[in-house]
């Protein structure tokens, strides 16, 4: 995979790019949800180029903070995320990516990255 492309050189539509409020690393959170059930599957990170690739290919593309490279969900595992819609939140610092998930979404093999158990509230 390629190294990260600075926001000013990304092919992301300038009208979309101007609405983003990136963190210090140039990233926005991407909350990923199953389009038909509403189940939250995972959270990833996108920069302008990852968002551009997601919007133009229909395949969810993220920036790996640990590997410092782009990755397309399912490229190696086959657990593909076909993008159905993308929405920017009111603050511009997160996107909601609704997908049709093939196979488990989590790298652990769980259907969702939020399968590790609920935390106790009000204890």
C-alpha positions in Angstrom: 0.0 0.0 0.0 1.0 3.6 -0.4 2.0 6.2 2.1 -0.4 8.9 3.2 -1.3 11.7 0.8 -1.4 15.2 2.3 -4.9 16.7 2.3 -3.9 19.4 -0.1 -2.9 16.8 -2.7 -5.9 14.4 -2.3 -8.5 14.2 -5.0 -11.3 14.5 -2.4 -13.9 17.0 -3.6 -12.8 20.4 -2.1 -16.4 21.1 -1.0 -16.3 17.9 1.2 -12.7 18.5 2.3 -13.5 22.0 3.5 -16.1 20.6 5.9 -13.7 18.2 7.6 -12.2 18.9 11.0 -9.2 16.6 11.2 -7.2 15.7 14.3 -3.6 16.6 14.6 -2.7 13.6 12.4 -5.1 14.7 9.7 -7.6 12.0 10.5 -11.4 11.8 11.2 -13.1 8.9 12.9 -15.1 6.6 10.7 -18.0 4.8 12.5 -19.0 1.8 10.5 -22.5 0.5 10.7 -24.4 -2.4 9.0 -26.7 -0.7 6.6 -29.8 -2.8 7.1 -29.7 -3.6 10.8 -28.0 -0.5 12.2 -25.4 -2.6 14.1 -22.2 -0.8 14.8 -19.4 -2.9 13.3 -16.2 -1.0 13.9 -14.4 2.3 14.1 -11.6 3.2 11.7 -9.7 6.3 10.7 -9.8 8.2 7.4 -7.8 11.0 6.0 -8.9 12.9 2.9 -7.5 10.3 0.5 -9.1 7.4 2.3 -12.5 9.1 2.2 -12.0 9.9 -1.5 -11.2 6.3 -2.3 -14.2 5.1 -0.2 -16.5 7.5 -2.1 -15.2 6.7 -5.5 -14.7 2.9 -5.3 -17.6 1.9 -3.0 -15.1 -0.1 -1.0 -14.3 1.0 2.6 -10.8 2.3 2.7 -9.0 3.4 6.0 -5.7 4.8 7.2 -3.9 2.4 9.5 -2.3 4.4 12.3 -0.1 1.4 13.4 1.1 0.4 9.9 1.0 3.9 8.4 -0.7 2.8 5.2 -4.0 2.7 3.5 -6.0 -0.5 3.7 -9.2 -1.7 2.0 -11.4 -3.7 4.3 -11.5 -7.3 3.1 -8.6 -7.0 0.7 -6.7 -9.8 2.4 -9.4 -11.4 4.5 -12.3 -11.4 2.0 -14.5 -9.7 4.7 -15.5 -6.9 2.3 -17.4 -3.8 3.2 -19.5 -2.6 0.3 -20.3 1.0 1.0 -24.0 2.0 0.8 -23.8 5.5 2.2 -21.4 8.0 3.9 -22.5 10.9 6.1 -20.5 13.6 7.8 -21.4 14.5 11.4 -22.5 18.0 12.4 -19.0 18.9 13.7 -17.2 17.5 10.6 -14.8 15.4 12.8 -16.4 12.0 12.1 -18.1 10.1 9.3 -20.8 7.4 9.4 -20.1 4.7 6.8 -23.1 2.4 6.2 -21.9 -0.9 4.6 -23.0 -4.3 3.5 -20.5 -6.4 5.5 -19.4 -9.8 4.1 -18.2 -12.0 7.0 -17.0 -10.7 10.3 -16.0 -7.0 10.6 -13.5 -7.4 13.4 -9.9 -8.6 12.9 -10.5 -11.0 15.8 -13.1 -12.9 13.8 -16.1 -11.5 15.7 -19.0 -10.1 13.7 -18.4 -6.7 15.3 -15.5 -5.1 17.2 -18.0 -4.4 20.0 -18.6 -8.1 20.9 -16.2 -8.2 23.9 -18.9 -7.5 26.4 -20.7 -4.5 27.8 -19.2 -2.5 30.6 -21.1 -2.1 33.8 -23.0 1.2 34.1 -24.1 2.7 37.4 -22.2 0.3 39.6 
